[in-house]
Amino acid sequence: MDTILLSLTPEFDAIRDEMGYGEYEDFDAYDIMFQQGYDRQLIEVADGETFEVPEGYSATVEEASPDDEFYLLESEADLPDKESFATDALPSGNYRFDAAENIFWKIDMELGDSSL
């Protein structure tokens, strides 16, 4: 698999705030979940491509084999123990996808990608 399809979904709290509801106010959670689905976006990420999960969003793998495991690593020091970093969702941030290893490398855009 040289590309992967990710679903970018707004976080529940971000939608609730955008709709003008406070955390402890009475609101209909189904309305918020409907809006999450409505605002969801699909992005295709190629091997080696750098991409961003915007603030207030999370990303999940949309198309993959049930046997595929995906990992979220921050440095090469994590690589030998990558099974400890299995993930099914990516929080907001910047990433680079390594298709051969099914790894999402968390990158710091201020430092660039020089550490990997």
C-alpha positions as CSV (number, residue, x, y, z in Angstrom):
1,M,0.0,0.0,0.0
2,D,1.7,3.2,-1.2
3,T,-1.1,5.5,-0.1
4,I,-3.6,5.5,2.8
5,L,-7.0,7.1,3.2
6,L,-7.5,9.0,6.4
7,S,-10.7,10.4,7.8
8,L,-10.3,13.8,9.5
9,T,-13.1,14.3,12.0
10,P,-13.7,17.3,14.2
11,E,-13.6,16.5,17.9
12,F,-16.9,16.4,19.8
13,D,-15.9,19.3,22.1
14,A,-14.8,21.5,19.2
15,I,-18.2,21.0,17.4
16,R,-20.1,21.6,20.7
17,D,-18.2,24.9,21.2
18,E,-18.7,25.9,17.6
19,M,-22.5,25.3,18.0
20,G,-22.4,27.6,21.0
21,Y,-23.0,25.1,23.8
22,G,-21.0,25.1,27.0
23,E,-19.7,21.9,28.5
24,Y,-22.3,21.7,31.2
25,E,-25.3,23.1,29.2
26,D,-28.2,21.0,28.1
27,F,-27.6,20.0,24.4
28,D,-28.5,17.2,22.0
29,A,-25.4,15.0,21.5
30,Y,-26.9,13.5,18.4
31,D,-26.9,17.0,16.7
32,I,-23.2,17.3,17.5
33,M,-22.4,13.8,16.2
34,F,-24.4,14.5,13.0
35,Q,-22.3,17.7,12.6
36,Q,-19.1,15.7,13.1
37,G,-20.1,13.4,10.3
38,Y,-21.1,16.3,8.1
39,D,-17.8,18.1,8.7
40,R,-15.7,14.9,8.2
41,Q,-13.1,15.0,5.4
42,L,-11.2,12.3,3.6
43,I,-7.6,12.8,2.6
44,E,-5.3,10.4,0.8
45,V,-1.7,10.4,2.0
46,A,1.1,9.0,-0.1
47,D,4.2,7.2,1.3
48,G,6.7,9.7,2.6
49,E,4.2,12.6,2.4
50,T,4.0,15.1,5.2
51,F,0.5,16.1,6.3
52,E,-1.3,18.0,9.1
53,V,-4.2,17.0,11.3
54,P,-5.7,20.4,12.1
55,E,-6.3,21.6,15.7
56,G,-9.6,20.4,16.9
57,Y,-9.6,17.3,14.6
58,S,-8.4,13.7,14.8
59,A,-7.6,11.3,12.0
60,T,-8.4,7.6,11.7
61,V,-7.4,5.1,9.0
62,E,-10.4,4.7,6.7
63,E,-9.2,1.8,4.4
64,A,-7.0,-0.9,5.7
65,S,-6.9,-4.6,6.1
66,P,-8.2,-5.7,9.6
67,D,-4.7,-7.3,10.1
68,D,-2.9,-4.1,9.6
69,E,-1.4,-2.4,12.6
70,F,-0.4,1.3,12.5
71,Y,2.1,3.0,14.8
72,L,2.6,6.5,16.0
73,L,6.3,7.2,16.7
74,E,8.1,10.4,17.6
75,S,11.8,9.3,17.2
76,E,13.9,6.5,15.8
77,A,14.6,5.5,19.4
78,D,11.0,4.2,19.6
79,L,11.4,2.0,16.5
80,P,12.6,-1.2,18.2
81,D,9.6,-1.2,20.6
82,K,7.1,0.1,18.0
83,E,4.4,-2.4,19.1
84,S,4.0,-0.3,22.2
85,F,3.0,2.6,20.1
86,A,0.1,1.0,18.1
87,T,-2.6,3.5,17.3
88,D,-6.0,3.8,15.7
89,A,-6.2,7.6,15.8
90,L,-4.0,10.6,15.3
91,P,-4.5,13.7,17.4
92,S,-3.9,17.1,15.9
93,G,-0.3,17.7,14.7
94,N,2.1,17.2,11.8
95,Y,3.0,13.7,10.5
96,R,4.9,11.8,7.9
97,F,3.6,8.5,6.7
98,D,6.0,5.5,6.2
99,A,3.9,2.9,4.2
100,A,6.5,0.1,4.4
101,E,6.3,0.0,8.2
102,N,2.8,1.5,8.7
103,I,4.3,4.2,10.8
104,F,3.1,7.7,11.3
105,W,6.1,9.8,12.4
106,K,5.1,12.8,14.5
107,I,7.2,15.7,13.3
108,D,7.8,19.2,14.7
109,M,7.4,21.7,11.8
110,E,9.6,24.2,13.6
111,L,12.5,21.8,13.6
112,G,11.6,20.3,10.3
113,D,11.9,16.6,9.5
114,S,15.7,16.5,10.0
115,S,15.5,14.2,13.1
116,L,14.1,11.3,11.1
